[in-house]
Amino acid sequence: MTEKQTKAIQRMRERYLGENSRTYKKPDRITLFEEIRDMAVAAGVSAWEKFADATLFWLQKDMEAALSLFDEVIALDPEFAYPWNGKGLVLRALQRYDEAITAYDKAIALEPEFAYPWNNKGNVLINLKRYEEAMAACEKAIALDPEYAYPWNGKGNTLYGQNRYDEAMAAYDKAIAINPEFANPWNGKGYALDHLKRYKEAVAAQEKAIALNPENANPWNGKGNALGNLKRYEEALAAYEKAIALDPEYDHPHYNLGLLHWEQERPDDAVKAFRRAIELGLDPKTKEMAESWIARANGMLESKKARKPKKERQQKDRSSDEALITDLHEAMKGDLPDIEKKKEDFEKQMKASVGRPRIIGAGGADDILLVLRDWNSYSPILRRDLRNEDGPGPDERLGGGYFLTWKGHGIVIDPGTDFVTQLYRKGLSIADVDTIIVTHCHLDHIRDLESLVDLNYRHNRAKESKPRPGDDDFRQIQFKLCQSAAMKYDQYLKASGCCKKPTHLDSEGNPWPISEFIDVLAVPVKHSDINGSDDETIGLVLALKGDDGEVTLRVGFTSDSRWFKELPDGFADCDVLVAHLGTIEAGEPGNPDFLKTDLKNHLGTKGCFRLMHGVKPKLFVMGEFGEELVETRLKILQVFNKNKPDETRFVLGGDSNLAIELGENLSVYCSHPQCAILRTPIELDKVRPILGGDFLFQYTCSEHGLEPG
């Protein structure tokens, strides 16, 4: 290459990168590329000559010639980035969007600091409604050339596509500030103002765009929209007709003209306009709406032809499905993209939720007891004005239940209100649930049972499996139910396909096998169930076996029960015992003797204390504290720890931060968020529970000490 050619290429490059990005009117751009072509011819630089000619073909909308010539340039010089960018422009105009992105990516790979293809890639991504990627591309172009107005306009278009109209206007204003003679951001700003119902300002913005680029049909269409919203129908009609005259193949002004004709009670003209819009290639959703408008207008024309009175014609129209479809669409069209996005996001979240992989057995949650309720399960079912939301504790108080895993098997116990929320917050999912046990039928112990059944159905459906004969892939869940729960749910579970043979638990059938390594024993307790009987509620003992088949650990749950002297016998030899306190025995009205009277339906402090000394478990957990005990729970635990039997190593409060590592050496997992992922165990003699700022118990390792709330 001669020195003359090298200097010519440098000048052409400077003009292309400098002037092109700041030249907005089509005639001026044509002049620029004619001059670049002449420079290339004079210097004998064939690749630049063909590149300029290809760009001129694109500007003159001869896309086939432009594409062919860009390919010639690329074949001539494969390392020349600019024709790859030009090829992307042509492919976008031909709506070959994926190929356009490939071309822009090639230009970027050849010249990473080249801002044009980043901007143009953003425009294609906007066409594809891939707004997050579009925003990233526009931001990259802006970073490479902050005074480049085009990507600011692209950023505005991206925000507009996301219905973020105020933010879009700020981006458009930035593009206008860089170059007030750039018509496109005035046009975009006009559309944004129209959506914000600032119609007069929208008209002014579109008129500015028209003044800067009178041959562009788009701002005439936008002006027509704003004028129509101002009910200046004749002016709107003229604007749409001007848009059509400038670009007869532009479908949107034909569609909008149809709406205007309908508004002015000209159904025959409306039909013609909608049909023409369809012929020009409306997108599928707008085409569907145009067809509804045509059906509606034809209905009106048929009534008119039948000489029906005007009032009768209007009444018939208002009662048609098409009236609902079209009027609702017009009322909601500004909201529809957002609604569709939210629906799409929800479906993605639901799919991700029900399709979560199982973590039990993969080292994520093995051999563990999780308390999945706050300090009690009852108050969350009450109506909000009875829950003292301004009192101490978390803003969102959750009920729930318990979840235990052993040797790769997950067991839910009493899935009350908010259990599903608590389960998923721990990183678990329906895929980890193998067995559900219900001890009695009060709502705070069963409310989320049907949610789990539904999640299991959706989990199976995501795998294209349904509860039908011959479908052995449909995943069932074992249900072990007390008598009242069996009466309520037996037929429902069978009909749902979630569990073909629910087990009815009672102490006479002990032990009941759950898995190769788990048996459950039903323990008689005393608690008035939903039917008023106090002998249908059951407590539980889970016998956890080692690889040799011998029981290595027993975990007991009293569920809800009052105290009676035989109660400890059912939980004998339990290593871990979870007891429900209820409240303190402060005395009934007229009988104020402190701790003298046993509670009628819960253990209370006296019942828990007697049970602890009667069973002497290694670990005693107290839960189900009444709302009135939120701030004094720690004091109750301190008294119990002070007076525990020697065999009991620690007394813990059972709420949603408690996770117990099960095995030969019992320990408590640190509840700090970082350790909740790492699962750092704390030896029982080093556990120091405190009430956190949310009045839930915190169990922290030496790395994460927390201040009391």
C-alpha positions in Angstrom: 0.0 0.0 0.0 1.4 3.4 -1.0 1.8 6.3 1.4 -0.9 8.2 -0.5 -3.4 5.3 0.0 -2.5 5.1 3.7 -3.2 8.8 4.2 -6.4 8.6 2.2 -7.7 5.7 4.3 -6.9 7.7 7.5 -8.8 10.7 6.2 -11.8 8.5 5.1 -11.8 6.7 8.5 -11.8 10.1 10.3 -14.7 11.3 8.3 -16.6 8.1 8.6 -16.2 7.9 12.4 -16.4 11.7 13.0 -19.0 13.1 10.6 -21.2 10.1 10.0 -22.1 9.8 13.7 -23.1 13.5 13.7 -24.9 13.7 10.4 -28.6 13.0 10.7 -30.3 14.1 7.5 -30.4 11.6 4.7 -29.3 14.0 1.9 -26.3 15.1 4.0 -25.3 11.5 4.7 -25.6 10.6 1.0 -23.3 13.5 0.2 -20.8 12.4 2.8 -20.6 8.9 1.4 -20.3 10.1 -2.2 -17.3 12.2 -1.1 -15.8 9.2 0.7 -16.3 7.2 -2.5 -14.6 9.9 -4.6 -11.7 9.9 -2.1 -11.3 6.1 -2.4 -11.4 6.2 -6.2 -8.8 9.0 -6.3 -6.5 7.0 -4.0 -7.2 3.6 -5.7 -8.5 2.0 -2.5 -11.0 -0.5 -3.9 -12.4 -1.8 -0.5 -13.3 1.7 0.6 -14.9 2.5 -2.8 -17.1 -0.5 -2.6 -17.9 0.1 1.1 -19.1 3.7 0.3 -21.2 2.5 -2.7 -22.8 -0.3 -0.6 -23.7 2.3 2.1 -25.2 4.5 -0.6 -27.3 1.6 -1.8 -28.5 1.1 1.8 -29.3 4.8 2.2 -31.3 4.6 -1.0 -33.1 1.5 0.3 -31.8 -0.8 -2.4 -31.1 -3.6 0.1 -30.3 -6.5 -2.2 -27.6 -4.4 -4.0 -26.3 -3.1 -0.7 -26.0 -6.6 0.8 -24.3 -8.0 -2.3 -21.7 -5.2 -2.4 -21.0 -5.4 1.4 -20.3 -9.1 0.9 -17.9 -8.2 -1.9 -16.0 -5.8 0.4 -15.8 -8.5 3.1 -14.4 -11.0 0.6 -11.9 -8.5 -0.5 -10.8 -7.5 3.0 -12.2 -9.9 5.7 -10.5 -7.8 8.5 -12.2 -4.6 7.5 -14.8 -4.0 10.3 -16.9 -1.3 8.7 -18.6 -3.4 6.0 -19.6 -5.9 8.7 -21.4 -3.1 10.4 -23.0 -2.0 7.1 -24.1 -5.6 6.4 -25.8 -5.6 9.8 -27.7 -2.4 8.9 -29.0 -4.1 5.7 -29.9 -7.3 7.5 -31.9 -5.4 10.2 -33.8 -3.6 7.4 -34.6 -7.0 5.9 -35.7 -8.1 9.4 -33.1 -10.8 9.5 -32.3 -9.9 13.1 -30.2 -12.9 14.2 -27.9 -12.5 11.1 -27.7 -8.8 11.8 -26.4 -9.4 15.4 -23.8 -11.9 14.0 -22.6 -9.2 11.6 -22.4 -6.6 14.4 -20.5 -9.0 16.6 -18.0 -9.6 13.9 -17.4 -5.9 13.5 -17.0 -5.6 17.3 -14.5 -8.5 17.3 -12.5 -6.8 14.6 -12.5 -3.4 16.2 -13.7 -3.5 19.9 -13.6 0.3 20.3 -15.9 0.8 17.3 -19.1 2.4 18.8 -21.4 2.1 15.7 -22.0 -1.7 15.9 -22.7 -1.6 19.6 -25.4 1.0 18.9 -26.8 -0.9 16.0 -26.8 -4.2 17.9 -28.8 -2.4 20.6 -31.4 -1.4 17.9 -31.8 -5.0 16.7 -32.2 -6.2 20.3 -34.9 -3.6 20.8 -36.7 -5.1 17.7 -36.4 -8.5 19.4 -37.7 -7.0 22.7 -34.5 -8.2 24.5 -34.4 -5.0 26.4 -31.8 -5.8 29.1 -29.3 -6.8 26.3 -30.2 -3.8 24.3 -29.6 -1.5 27.3 -26.1 -3.1 27.8 -25.3 -2.5 24.1 -26.4 1.1 24.1 -24.5 1.8 27.4 -21.4 0.3 25.8 -21.7 2.6 22.7 -22.2 5.6 25.0 -19.1 4.6 27.0 -17.0 4.4 23.8 -18.3 7.8 22.5 -20.3 9.8 25.1 -21.1 12.5 22.5 -22.6 10.0 20.1 -26.3 10.8 20.1 -27.6 7.6 18.4 -27.1 5.3 21.4 -28.8 7.8 23.7 -31.8 7.6 21.4 -31.4 3.8 21.5 -31.4 3.9 25.3 -34.6 6.0 25.1 -36.2 3.4 22.8 -35.2 0.6 25.2 -36.8 2.3 28.2 -39.8 3.1 26.1 -40.2 -0.5 25.2 -40.1 -1.3 29.0 -42.9 1.3 29.6 -40.4 3.4 31.6 -41.6 6.6 29.8 -40.1 9.2 32.2 -36.7 7.6 32.0 -37.0 7.3 28.2 -37.7 11.0 27.9 -34.5 11.7 29.9 -32.5 9.7 27.5 -34.2 11.3 24.5 -33.4 14.7 26.0 -29.8 13.8 26.3 -29.7 12.8 22.6 -31.3 16.2 21.8 -28.9 18.1 24.0 -26.0 16.4 22.1 -27.5 17.4 18.7 -30.8 19.3 18.6 -31.0 18.7 14.9 -31.4 14.9 15.4 -35.0 14.2 14.6 -35.3 10.6 16.0 -35.2 11.5 19.7 -37.9 14.2 19.2 -40.0 11.5 17.6 -39.4 9.0 20.5 -40.1 11.7 23.0 -43.4 12.5 21.3 -44.5 8.9 21.6 -43.4 8.8 25.3 -45.4 12.0 26.1 -48.4 10.5 24.4 -48.3 7.5 26.7 -48.0 9.9 29.7 -51.2 11.6 28.4 -49.3 14.8 27.8 -50.9 15.1 24.4 -50.2 18.8 23.6 -46.5 18.3 24.4 -46.5 15.2 22.3 -47.9 17.1 19.3 -45.1 19.7 19.7 -42.4 17.1 19.9 -43.6 15.3 16.8 -43.9 18.6 14.9 -40.2 19.3 15.8 -39.3 15.9 14.5 -41.2 16.6 11.3 -39.5 19.9 10.9 -36.1 18.3 11.1 -37.0 15.4 8.9 -40.2 16.1 6.9 -39.9 12.9 4.8 -40.1 10.5 7.8 -43.5 9.0 8.2 -43.1 7.9 11.8 -43.6 11.3 13.5 -46.6 12.0 11.3 -48.1 8.8 12.7 -47.2 9.8 16.2 -48.7 13.3 15.6 -51.9 11.6 14.5 -52.1 9.5 17.7 -51.7 12.6 19.9 -54.2 14.6 17.9 -56.7 11.8 18.1 -56.3 11.6 21.8 -57.1 15.4 21.9 -60.2 14.6 19.8 -58.9 16.8 17.0 -60.0 14.2 14.6 -59.8 16.0 11.3 -56.2 17.1 12.0 -55.4 13.5 13.1 -56.9 12.2 9.8 -54.6 14.6 7.9 -51.5 13.4 9.8 -52.2 9.7 9.2 -52.8 10.4 5.5 -49.5 12.3 5.3 -47.7 9.4 6.9 -49.3 7.0 4.4 -48.3 9.3 1.5 -44.7 9.4 2.7 -44.5 5.6 3.2 -47.4 3.7 1.6 -46.0 0.4 3.0 -46.1 1.6 6.6 -48.8 -0.4 8.3 -49.4 1.5 11.6 -50.9 4.7 10.2 -53.4 2.5 8.2 -54.3 0.7 11.5 -54.6 4.0 13.4 -56.7 5.4 10.6 -59.1 2.5 11.0 -59.4 3.4 14.7 -60.1 7.0 13.8 -62.8 6.1 11.3 -64.5 3.9 13.9 -64.4 6.7 16.4 -66.1 8.9 13.8 -68.8 6.2 13.1 -67.5 5.4 9.7 -67.4 1.5 9.9 -67.0 1.0 6.1 -63.9 3.2 6.0 -62.6 1.5 9.1 -62.8 -1.9 7.5 -60.9 -0.7 4.5 -58.1 0.8 6.6 -57.8 -2.3 8.8 -57.7 -4.6 5.8 -55.0 -2.5 4.2 -52.9 -2.6 7.4 -53.2 -6.4 7.5 -52.1 -6.6 3.8 -49.0 -4.6 4.7 -47.9 -7.1 7.3 -49.0 -6.2 10.8 -47.4 -8.1 13.6 -49.5 -11.1 14.7 -51.0 -9.5 17.8 -52.0 -6.3 16.1 -53.3 -8.3 13.1 -55.5 -10.3 15.5 -56.8 -7.0 16.9 -57.4 -5.6 13.4 -59.5 -8.7 12.6 -61.6 -8.1 15.7 -62.2 -4.5 14.6 -63.2 -5.7 11.1 -65.6 -8.2 12.6 -67.1 -5.5 14.9 -67.4 -3.0 12.0 -69.0 -5.6 9.8 -71.5 -6.3 12.5 -72.4 -2.7 12.6 -72.7 -2.5 8.8 -75.0 -5.6 8.7 -77.3 -4.0 11.3 -77.3 -0.8 9.3 -78.1 -2.8 6.1 -81.0 -4.5 7.9 -82.3 -1.0 8.7 -82.1 -1.5 12.5 -82.6 1.7 14.5 -79.4 3.4 15.5 -80.0 2.8 19.2 -80.6 -0.9 18.5 -77.4 -1.1 16.4 -75.4 0.4 19.1 -76.8 -1.9 21.8 -76.1 -5.0 19.6 -72.5 -3.7 19.1 -72.0 -3.2 22.8 -73.1 -6.7 23.6 -70.7 -8.3 21.1 -67.5 -10.2 22.1 -65.6 -7.9 19.6 -66.7 -4.8 21.6 -65.2 -6.2 24.7 -62.0 -7.3 23.0 -61.4 -4.1 21.1 -62.4 -1.6 23.8 -60.5 -3.4 26.5 -57.4 -3.6 24.3 -57.6 0.2 23.6 -58.1 0.9 27.3 -55.2 -1.4 28.3 -52.8 -1.2 25.4 -50.4 1.0 27.3 -50.4 -1.6 30.1 -50.3 -4.7 28.0 -46.5 -5.0 27.5 -46.0 -4.7 31.2 -48.8 -7.2 31.9 -47.2 -9.6 29.4 -43.8 -9.1 31.0 -45.1 -9.7 34.5 -46.9 -12.8 33.3 -43.8 -14.1 31.6 -41.7 -13.4 34.6 -44.2 -15.1 36.9 -44.3 -18.2 34.7 -40.5 -18.3 34.6 -40.4 -18.0 38.4 -43.1 -20.7 38.8 -41.3 -23.0 36.4 -38.0 -22.4 38.3 -39.8 -23.0 41.6 -41.5 -26.2 40.8 -38.6 -27.5 38.7 -35.9 -26.9 41.4 -33.6 -29.9 41.7 -33.5 -32.0 44.8 -30.7 -31.1 47.2 -31.4 -33.8 49.8 -28.9 -36.6 49.2 -26.6 -34.2 47.4 -24.9 -32.8 50.5 -27.2 -29.7 50.6 -29.5 -30.6 53.5 -28.6 -34.0 54.9 -29.4 -35.3 58.4 -30.9 -32.2 59.7 -34.0 -30.9 61.7 -35.3 -27.5 60.6 -37.8 -25.5 62.5 -39.8 -23.7 59.8 -42.0 -21.5 61.9 -41.5 -18.3 63.8 -42.2 -18.4 67.6 -45.7 -19.8 67.0 -47.8 -21.2 64.2 -51.2 -19.9 65.4 -51.1 -16.1 65.3 -50.3 -16.0 61.5 -53.7 -17.5 60.7 -55.5 -14.7 62.5 -56.9 -11.7 60.7 -54.2 -8.9 60.6 -55.8 -6.5 63.1 -55.5 -9.2 65.8 -51.8 -9.8 65.2 -50.4 -6.7 66.7 -48.1 -6.1 63.7 -46.7 -3.0 65.4 -45.4 -5.1 68.3 -42.0 -6.7 68.6 -40.8 -9.2 66.1 -40.4 -9.3 62.3 -42.7 -7.2 60.1 -43.8 -10.5 58.4 -44.6 -13.1 61.0 -44.7 -16.6 59.5 -46.2 -19.8 60.7 -45.1 -23.1 59.2 -44.0 -26.5 60.6 -41.0 -28.8 60.8 -38.8 -30.5 58.2 -36.5 -33.4 59.0 -34.1 -35.2 56.6 -32.3 -38.5 57.3 -30.4 -40.7 54.9 -31.7 -38.9 51.9 -35.4 -38.8 52.9 -37.3 -35.6 53.5 -40.1 -35.4 56.0 -42.6 -32.6 56.5 -44.3 -32.4 59.9 -47.5 -30.3 60.3 -47.3 -27.9 57.2 -49.2 -25.0 58.6 -49.6 -21.4 57.4 -46.5 -20.2 55.4 -44.8 -23.6 55.4 -44.1 -23.5 51.7 -42.6 -20.0 52.0 -40.4 -21.1 54.9 -39.3 -24.3 53.0 -38.3 -22.4 49.9 -36.4 -19.7 51.8 -34.2 -22.5 53.1 -33.3 -23.4 49.6 -35.4 -26.5 49.7 -38.4 -27.3 47.4 -41.2 -29.8 46.7 -38.6 -32.1 45.1 -37.1 -32.6 48.6 -40.4 -33.7 50.2 -40.9 -37.4 50.4 -43.3 -37.8 53.4 -45.8 -35.5 55.1 -47.0 -36.2 58.6 -50.0 -34.5 60.2 -50.5 -34.7 64.0 -53.9 -33.0 64.2 -56.3 -31.0 62.1 -56.1 -27.5 63.4 -55.6 -25.0 60.6 -52.1 -23.8 61.8 -50.9 -27.4 61.3 -52.4 -28.2 57.9 -53.0 -25.0 56.0 -50.2 -25.5 53.4 -50.9 -29.2 53.0 -52.9 -28.7 49.8 -50.3 -26.2 48.5 -47.7 -29.0 48.8 -50.1 -31.3 46.9 -50.5 -28.7 44.2 -46.8 -28.1 44.0 -46.2 -31.8 43.6 -48.7 -31.9 40.8 -47.0 -29.0 39.0 -43.5 -30.5 39.6 -44.7 -33.7 37.9 -46.4 -31.7 35.1 -43.1 -29.9 34.5 -41.7 -33.3 33.7 -44.7 -34.1 31.5 -46.0 -36.6 34.0 -49.6 -36.8 35.1 -51.5 -38.9 37.7 -53.0 -41.4 35.3 -53.0 -45.2 35.1 -49.8 -46.5 33.6 -47.7 -43.4 34.3 -45.2 -44.8 36.7 -43.1 -41.7 36.5 -45.6 -39.6 38.4 -43.9 -38.8 41.7 -46.1 -39.6 44.8 -45.6 -38.4 48.4 -46.2 -40.6 51.4 -48.9 -39.2 53.8 -49.0 -40.3 57.5 -52.2 -38.9 59.0 -53.8 -38.7 62.4 -57.5 -39.9 62.5 -59.1 -36.4 62.0 -56.7 -35.5 59.1 -57.3 -38.9 57.5 -61.1 -38.3 57.6 -60.5 -34.9 55.9 -57.9 -35.7 53.3 -58.0 -39.4 52.6 -60.2 -39.2 49.5 -58.7 -35.9 48.4 -55.2 -37.3 48.3 -56.3 -40.4 46.5 -58.2 -38.4 43.9 -55.3 -36.0 43.4 -52.9 -38.9 42.6 -50.4 -37.4 45.1 -50.8 -40.4 47.4 -52.7 -43.5 46.5 -52.6 -45.1 50.0 -52.4 -42.5 52.9 -51.5 -44.2 56.2 -53.7 -43.6 59.2 -51.4 -43.3 62.2 -52.3 -44.7 65.6 -50.2 -46.1 68.5 -51.6 -49.6 68.0 -49.8 -50.0 64.7 -46.4 -48.9 66.0 -43.8 -48.7 64.5 -44.9 -47.4 61.1 -42.1 -47.6 58.4 -41.3 -44.5 56.4 -38.1 -45.5 54.7 -35.4 -48.2 55.1 -33.8 -46.0 57.8 -36.8 -44.3 59.4 -39.8 -45.5 61.5 -42.4 -43.3 63.0 -44.2 -44.1 66.3 -47.6 -42.4 67.1 -47.7 -41.2 70.7 -51.1 -40.6 72.4 -51.4 -37.0 73.6 -54.3 -34.9 74.8 -55.4 -31.9 72.7 -58.8 -30.9 71.5 -58.8 -31.4 67.7 -61.1 -29.6 65.3 -63.9 -32.1 66.1 -63.7 -31.4 69.8 -62.2 -34.8 70.7 -59.0 -34.7 72.8 -57.8 -38.2 72.0 -57.3 -38.0 68.2 -54.2 -35.7 68.2 -50.9 -37.6 68.1 -47.3 -36.9 69.1 -44.5 -38.5 67.1 -41.2 -40.3 67.7 -39.0 -40.7 64.6 -36.6 -43.6 65.0 -33.6 -42.9 62.8 -31.5 -45.9 61.9 -27.9 -46.2 60.8 -26.6 -48.2 57.9 -26.7 -51.4 60.1 -30.4 -51.0 60.6 -30.1 -50.2 64.3 -31.7 -47.1 65.8 -29.1 -44.4 66.4 -31.3 -41.4 67.3 -34.8 -40.8 68.4 -36.5 -37.4 67.7 -39.8 -36.7 69.4 -42.5 -34.1 68.7 -45.2 -33.5 71.3 -47.3 -31.5 68.8 -49.9 -29.7 70.8 -50.9 -31.4 74.1 -51.8 -30.6 77.7 -49.9 -32.2 80.5 -50.9 -35.6 81.8 -48.7 -37.9 83.9 -48.3 -40.6 81.3 -47.0 -38.2 78.6 -43.3 -38.8 79.3 -43.7 -42.5 78.8 -44.5 -42.0 75.1 -41.2 -40.1 74.5 -38.9 -42.3 76.6 -35.4 -42.6 75.2 -35.8 -39.6 72.9 -32.4 -37.9 72.2 -34.1 -34.8 70.8 -37.5 -33.7 72.1 -39.5 -30.8 70.6 -42.3 -29.6 72.9 -45.0 -26.9 72.4 -45.4 -24.6 75.3 -48.3 -22.3 74.4 -48.3 -19.8 77.2 -47.5 -19.5 80.9 -49.9 -20.5 83.6 -50.6 -17.1 84.9 -54.0 -18.0 86.3 -57.6 -17.6 85.0 -59.6 -14.5 85.9 -60.5 -14.7 89.5 -57.7 -17.2 90.1 -54.5 -15.2 89.8 -52.2 -17.8 91.5 -49.0 -17.8 89.4 -48.2 -21.2 87.9 -50.7 -23.0 90.0 -53.2 -24.2 87.4 -52.2 -26.4 84.4 -53.3 -25.3 81.0 -56.3 -27.1 79.5 -54.9 -27.6 75.9 -51.2 -27.0 76.0 -48.2 -27.9 78.1 -47.4 -24.5 79.4 -44.2 -24.0 81.4 -45.1 -26.5 84.0 -45.9 -29.2 81.5 -42.7 -28.6 79.5 -40.6 -28.6 82.7 -42.1 -31.9 83.9 -41.7 -33.5 80.5 -38.1 -32.4 80.3 -37.3 -34.0 83.6 -39.4 -37.1 82.9 -37.7 -37.8 79.5 -34.2 -36.3 80.1 -33.4 -35.9 76.4 -30.0 -34.8 75.2 -31.6 -31.7 73.6 -34.9 -30.2 74.6 -36.5 -27.7 72.2 -39.4 -25.5 73.2 -41.6 -23.8 70.6 -45.1 -22.5 70.1 -44.7 -19.5 72.4 -47.7 -17.2 72.6 -47.5 -13.6 71.2 -47.4 -12.3 74.8 -44.1 -14.1 75.4 -42.1 -12.8 72.5 -39.8 -10.6 74.6 -39.6 -13.0 77.6 -38.8 -16.3 75.8 -35.1 -16.0 76.4 -35.7 -15.6 80.1 -37.9 -18.8 80.1 -35.1 -20.7 78.3 -32.5 -19.4 80.8 -34.5 -20.7 83.7 -35.0 -24.1 82.0 -31.2 -24.3 81.3 -30.5 -23.5 84.9 -32.8 -26.2 86.1 -32.3 -28.9 83.5 -31.4 -32.5 84.3 -27.8 -33.5 84.0 -28.6 -35.7 80.9 -30.0 -32.7 79.0 -27.1 -30.8 77.4 -29.1 -27.8 76.4 -32.6 -26.2 76.1 -33.2 -24.3 72.9 -36.0 -22.1 71.6 -37.6 -23.5 68.5 -38.2 -20.9 65.8 -37.3 -20.4 62.2 -33.6 -19.8 62.8 -33.1 -23.2 64.4 -31.4 -25.9 62.4 -30.1 -29.0 64.3 -27.5 -31.3 62.9 -28.7 -34.9 63.6 -26.3 -37.7 64.3 -24.1 -39.2 67.0 -22.9 -35.7 67.9 -25.8 -33.2 68.0 -25.0 -29.7 67.1 -26.8 -26.5 66.1 -26.0 -24.7 62.8 -25.1 -21.0 62.9 -28.0 -18.9 61.8 -25.9 -16.1 60.3 -26.8 -15.7 56.6 -23.3 -16.5 55.5 -23.2 -19.7 57.6 -26.7 -20.6 56.5 -25.1 -21.3 53.2 -21.9 -22.9 54.6 -23.8 -24.7 57.3 -21.3 -24.1 60.1 -22.1 -26.4 63.1 -21.9 -25.1 66.7 -21.2 -27.7 69.5 -24.0 -27.7 72.1 -21.8 -26.6 74.9 -20.8 -23.5 72.9 -24.4 -22.5 71.8 -25.3 -19.0 73.2 -28.8 -18.1 71.9 -29.9 -14.5 71.9 -32.9 -12.6 70.6 -32.0 -10.8 67.4 -33.4 -7.5 66.2 -36.4 -9.2 64.8 -37.0 -11.0 68.1 -36.2 -14.4 66.6 -33.6 -16.5 68.3 -30.1 -16.3 66.7 -27.6 -19.0 67.1 -24.2 -17.8 66.0 -20.7 -19.2 65.7 -17.6 -17.5 67.0 -17.3 -15.7 63.6 -20.7 -14.1 63.7 -21.6 -12.8 67.2 -24.8 -10.7 67.1 -26.0 -8.0 69.5 -29.2 -8.7 71.4 -32.3 -6.9 70.0 
